[in-house]
Amino acid sequence: MEKEFLLWGLLAFDIIIIILLIFLYLKVKKFLNLPWEEIEESVKRAQALVEKLKELKEVKEVYDIKNIDPKEEVIYLYKKGLTVKEIAKKTGLSEGEVELILKRKNLLS
């Protein structure tokens, strides 16, 4: 009786394994049949769009800088890592004015 029960258990286990293997095969087959050329082309188009967005962001930043208050421009440029001398040259302000603006905002000691 125990042998018969064990055989039925093994048979059920084998059937479950076969069903799982068939299911896995079908999933892998679907994956392999994907239109890889189209996917690759879509990825390239997406990368081109990302580059275009980066360019537009840079243009917008330049436009925004030109339309902001000189004090805000000084702070923005300082936070981007420019030196006092570079900021003065870009904004047309003197180095003393730039330092004064930064000191008032507690960005420069």
Number of C-alpha atoms within 10 A of each C-alpha: 6 7 8 9 10 11 12 12 12 12 12 12 12 12 12 12 12 12 12 12 12 12 12 12 12 12 11 11 11 10 11 10 8 10 9 11 9 10 11 11 11 12 12 12 12 12 12 12 12 12 12 12 12 12 12 12 12 12 12 12 12 11 11 12 17 12 10 12 10 16 16 13 18 25 18 15 19 18 11 9 11 15 14 20 14 15 22 19 12 13 16 12 14 14 16 12 15 24 19 14 18 19 12 10 12 9 12 13 8
